[in-house]
C-alpha cells in the first residue's frame, strides 16, 4: 500500500469538551498524512467504546462491510479492541492495523482484556504509541513481535512559555479520572499549603463523575478552593494561554502509555514533575548535555510528590537547572510529520491479508 487507507476513529474525535491524548494523536496523524499526500478515508464510529451498545456495534460492522477487499484499515484500538466479533471476521479480506493508545488491561476488566487479545492476534499489524507499550503488548498478549510496531506521538512547535513568577504557577493537563492521579496531587499540595503556589487542572470532568466529586471533596477538605482550579477541558487559545503562564507542568498519573502532555510542556520550555511510570521517562528524556528537564517521583505517593514540589518551590538553583534543561530539550521531540512517515511505513509494509489465530 503506497497510497491511501481508511482510518476508523471514535465518534466525537473533535469534540472540544472531550479532548484526549488519543483523539489528538488520531487527528494530528491524519492531518500529517494528508499533508504528505496520503489520502485518508476517515470513518467516525459513534459509541461508548470500548463498551458499545448493539446499535453502535452494528454501525461499525456496516462501515467495515462497505470497504473493498484488500483495503488497508487503521483502527483506533478504543473502537476495535473490545469488539473482536465485529472486527476479526474482516481480517481475512481487509488489511487491518490496530492503533493501541492504552491497553484495555488498564481498564481493570479481565473480559475486555481477553477481547483485546482476540482482536490484536487477528490484526495484520499492531501499533503502540511507545516502545514500552509495544513490548508490553507483545508480552501480555503473546503477539508476534514482527507484527507489532511503535509510533510515538509527534509534538507541535510552541512558543517559549513566559511563566508567571518562575515558580508558583502549576499546570496539570489530564482528564480528571482515577488513573491520572488528581487525588494524589491535591493531597500533595495540601502538604505544601504554606508555600506560594496556584494550580490549574485542565481536562474533562465528565468521564468519572464519582472521582471528580472525590477530588472536589479533597480540595474543600484541605481548604484549597482558591488555589486549585478544575478548569475543565481547555483547547486552542485557552490551552495555549495556560501553557504560557505555567512555571511547572505536573502529571501525577498512576499509569501512562507515553505522556503526550510531557512533550507538549517541553515544547514550551516548561519543566515537568511527573510520576515515574511506564512511558513517561522516555517522553521526558534528557537535554543534549544529559541533564533532566524535570523530576520523576513514585506514583500514588503524595509524600514523594509533596517533597518534590517543596524542592521546586524552595530551591532557585534547582528551578534554574530544570528550566535550562527544558529549554535545551525544547524542539528535540520529533514532529507529527515524522510520526506520519513511521505510520505510513507500517501500513505500506502490510502483507496480503491472511486469517490470524
C-alpha positions in Angstrom: 0.0 0.0 0.0 1.6 3.2 -1.2 -1.5 5.3 -1.4 -4.4 5.9 0.9 -6.1 4.0 3.6 -9.2 4.0 5.8 -8.9 5.3 9.4 -11.6 4.3 11.9 -11.7 6.8 14.8 -14.1 7.3 17.7 -17.0 9.5 17.1 -16.7 12.9 18.6 -13.0 13.0 18.0 -13.1 16.8 17.5 -15.5 17.5 20.5 -13.8 20.4 22.3 -15.5 19.3 25.6 -13.8 15.8 25.4 -10.2 16.2 24.4 -7.9 13.3 25.0 -4.4 12.2 24.1 -5.8 9.5 21.8 -8.0 11.9 19.9 -5.2 14.4 19.5 -2.9 11.6 18.2 -5.6 10.5 15.7 -6.4 13.9 14.4 -2.8 15.2 14.1 -1.6 11.9 12.5 -4.4 12.1 9.9 -3.6 15.7 9.1 0.1 15.0 8.7 -0.6 12.0 6.4 -2.9 14.1 4.2 -0.3 16.9 4.1 2.2 14.4 2.9 -0.1 13.4 0.0 -1.5 10.2 1.6 -5.3 10.1 1.1 -7.1 9.2 4.3 -10.7 8.0 4.3 -11.8 8.8 7.9 -14.6 6.7 9.3 -16.1 8.0 12.5 -17.6 5.3 14.8 -20.0 6.7 17.3 -20.3 4.7 20.5 -19.4 4.3 24.2 -16.2 2.5 23.3 -14.8 0.1 24.4 -18.3 -1.0 25.6 -20.6 0.0 22.8 -24.3 -0.9 22.5 -25.8 -3.1 19.9 -26.5 -0.2 17.5 -23.0 1.1 17.6 -21.5 -2.3 17.1 -23.8 -2.8 14.1 -22.7 0.6 12.7 -19.1 -0.3 12.9 -19.8 -3.6 11.1 -21.6 -1.8 8.3 -18.7 0.6 7.9 -16.2 -2.3 7.6 -18.6 -4.2 5.2 -18.6 -1.3 2.9 -14.8 -1.3 2.4 -13.5 -3.1 -0.7 -11.4 -6.3 -0.3 -7.7 -5.5 0.3 -8.3 -2.1 1.8 -5.7 -1.1 4.4 -7.6 -0.1 7.5 -6.1 1.6 10.6 -8.5 1.2 13.5 -8.2 3.1 16.8 -7.9 0.5 19.4 -10.5 2.1 21.6 -13.0 1.2 18.9 -11.6 -2.1 17.7 -10.2 -3.9 20.8 -13.5 -4.5 22.6 -15.4 -6.0 19.6 -13.4 -8.8 18.1 -16.7 -10.4 16.9 -17.2 -7.3 14.7 -13.6 -6.8 13.6 -12.0 -10.3 13.3 -14.3 -11.6 10.6 -12.8 -8.9 8.3 -9.2 -9.9 8.9 -9.3 -12.3 6.0 -10.3 -9.7 3.4 -9.0 -6.4 4.8 -5.5 -5.5 5.8 -6.1 -4.4 9.4 -3.8 -2.5 11.7 -4.9 -1.6 15.2 -3.6 1.5 17.0 -3.4 0.9 20.7 -3.3 4.1 22.7 -4.0 2.4 26.1 -4.1 -1.4 26.6 -7.6 -2.4 27.8 -5.9 -4.3 30.7 -5.6 -0.9 32.3 -9.4 -0.8 32.5 -9.1 -3.5 35.2 -11.6 -5.7 33.3 -10.4 -9.2 32.5 -13.2 -9.7 29.9 -12.1 -6.6 28.0 -8.5 -7.8 28.2 -9.5 -11.1 26.6 -11.4 -9.3 23.9 -8.4 -7.1 23.1 -6.2 -10.2 22.8 -8.5 -11.7 20.2 -8.6 -8.5 18.2 -4.8 -7.9 18.2 -4.0 -11.5 17.4 -6.1 -11.3 14.3 -4.7 -8.0 13.0 -2.1 -7.8 10.3 -0.3 -5.1 12.4 -0.5 -3.6 15.8 0.8 -0.1 16.5 1.6 1.1 20.1 2.4 4.7 21.0 5.7 4.0 22.8 8.4 1.4 22.7 7.5 0.5 26.3 3.9 -0.1 25.3 4.9 -2.1 22.3 6.9 -4.5 24.5 4.1 -4.8 26.9 1.6 -5.7 24.3 3.9 -8.4 22.8 4.5 -9.9 26.3 1.0 -9.6 27.6 -0.9 -10.8 24.6 1.7 -13.2 23.2 1.9 -11.3 19.9 4.4 -12.0 17.1 7.0 -9.2 17.6 7.4 -8.8 13.8 3.8 -7.5 13.6 4.0 -5.0 16.5 5.4 -1.5 16.0 5.9 1.7 18.0 4.9 5.1 16.5 5.4 7.7 19.2 3.3 10.8 19.1 4.7 13.9 17.5 4.7 17.3 19.1 3.9 20.7 17.6 6.4 23.6 17.9 5.3 26.1 20.5 6.4 29.5 21.7 8.5 29.6 24.8 6.3 30.0 27.9 6.6 33.3 29.7 5.6 31.7 33.1 4.3 33.6 36.0 7.0 34.2 38.6 9.2 31.4 37.6 8.0 29.1 40.4 4.4 29.2 41.6 2.1 28.5 38.7 1.5 24.8 38.3 -0.4 23.2 35.4 -1.8 19.7 35.2 -3.3 18.8 31.8 -5.2 15.5 32.2 -8.7 14.1 32.3 -10.0 14.0 35.9 -10.1 10.2 36.3 -8.6 7.9 38.9 -5.7 6.9 36.6 -4.5 10.5 36.2 -4.0 10.9 40.0 -5.6 14.3 40.8 -6.4 13.0 44.2 -2.7 12.4 44.8 -1.9 15.9 43.6 -4.4 17.5 45.9 -3.1 15.5 48.9 0.5 16.6 48.0 -0.5 20.2 47.5 -2.1 20.2 51.0 1.3 19.3 52.4 2.9 22.4 50.9 0.0 24.7 51.6 2.3 27.1 53.5 4.2 27.9 50.3 3.1 30.2 47.5 1.6 28.3 44.5 -1.6 28.0 42.5 -2.6 25.1 40.3 -4.7 24.9 37.2 -6.0 21.5 36.3 -7.1 21.4 32.6 -9.0 18.4 31.5 -12.5 16.8 31.0 -14.6 16.4 34.2 -17.3 14.1 32.8 -15.6 10.8 32.4 -15.8 9.7 36.0 -18.3 11.8 38.0 -17.7 10.0 41.2 -14.0 10.6 41.1 -14.5 14.2 40.2 -16.6 14.7 43.3 -14.0 12.9 45.4 -11.3 15.3 44.1 -13.6 18.3 44.8 -14.2 17.0 48.3 -10.4 16.7 48.9 -10.0 20.3 47.7 -12.7 21.5 50.0 -11.4 19.4 53.0 -7.9 20.9 52.6 -9.3 24.4 52.0 -7.6 24.8 48.7 -10.6 26.0 46.7 -9.0 29.4 46.0 -5.7 27.8 44.8 -6.7 24.6 42.9 -8.8 25.3 39.9 -10.5 22.5 38.0 -10.8 24.4 34.7 -12.4 21.6 32.6 -11.2 21.0 29.1 -9.0 23.7 27.6 -8.2 23.7 23.9 -6.9 26.1 21.3 -6.0 29.6 22.6 -7.2 28.9 26.2 -4.8 25.9 26.5 -2.0 27.9 24.9 -2.6 30.6 27.5 -2.4 28.1 30.3 0.9 26.7 29.0 2.2 30.3 28.6 1.5 31.1 32.2 2.9 27.8 33.6 6.1 27.6 35.6 5.9 23.8 36.1 3.9 21.1 34.5 2.7 18.4 36.8 1.5 14.9 35.8 0.7 12.7 38.9 -0.5 9.8 36.8 -0.8 6.2 38.1 0.0 4.8 34.6 0.8 6.3 31.2 1.5 4.7 27.9 3.6 7.7 26.7 2.8 11.1 28.2 2.0 13.5 25.4 1.4 16.3 27.9 5.1 15.9 28.9 6.4 16.6 25.4 3.8 19.4 25.0 5.1 21.1 28.1 8.7 20.7 27.0 7.8 22.2 23.6 7.1 25.4 25.7 10.3 25.0 27.6 8.4 24.2 30.8 10.0 21.8 33.3 7.9 18.7 34.3 7.2 17.0 37.6 5.7 13.6 36.8 5.2 10.1 38.1 7.9 7.6 37.2 5.7 5.2 35.4 5.5 3.3 32.1 6.3 5.6 29.1 6.9 8.9 31.0 10.7 8.7 31.4 11.0 8.2 27.6 8.8 11.2 26.9 10.7 13.4 29.4 14.1 12.4 28.0 17.2 14.5 28.7 18.7 17.6 27.2 21.7 17.3 24.9 24.1 17.7 27.8 22.4 14.8 29.7 20.6 16.9 32.2 16.9 16.0 33.0 14.3 18.6 32.2 12.2 17.6 35.2 11.7 15.4 38.2 10.2 11.9 38.5 8.6 10.6 41.6 6.9 7.3 42.5 3.2 7.1 41.5 0.4 7.3 44.1 2.7 8.7 46.7 1.5 12.1 48.0 4.5 12.4 50.3 7.0 12.0 47.5 5.1 14.4 45.3 5.0 16.9 48.0 8.7 16.6 48.7 9.4 17.3 45.0 7.1 20.3 45.0 8.8 21.6 48.1 12.2 21.3 46.4 10.9 23.1 43.3 9.3 25.9 45.3 12.2 26.5 47.7 15.3 25.9 45.6 16.0 28.6 43.0 19.1 26.7 41.8 17.1 23.6 41.1 14.5 25.6 39.2 17.2 27.2 37.1 18.7 23.9 36.2 15.4 22.3 35.3 14.3 25.3 33.3 17.6 25.4 31.4 17.4 21.7 30.6 13.7 22.0 29.5 14.6 24.8 27.1 17.5 22.8 25.7 15.2 19.8 25.3 12.6 22.0 23.5 12.3 21.2 19.9 14.0 17.8 20.2 10.9 15.5 20.3 10.0 14.7 16.7 7.1 16.4 15.0 3.9 14.9 13.5 5.5 14.7 10.1 8.0 12.1 11.5 5.2 10.2 13.2 3.2 10.1 9.9 6.2 8.8 8.0 6.7 6.0 10.5 3.0 5.1 10.5 2.9 5.1 6.7 5.9 2.7 6.6 4.0 0.3 8.9 0.9 0.5 6.7 2.9 0.2 3.4 4.5 -2.9 4.8 1.3 -4.8 5.5 1.3 -8.2 3.7 -1.7 -9.6 1.8 -4.4 -10.4 4.4 -4.5 -13.8 6.0 -6.6 -15.1 8.8 -4.6 -14.9 12.0 -5.0 -17.0 15.1 
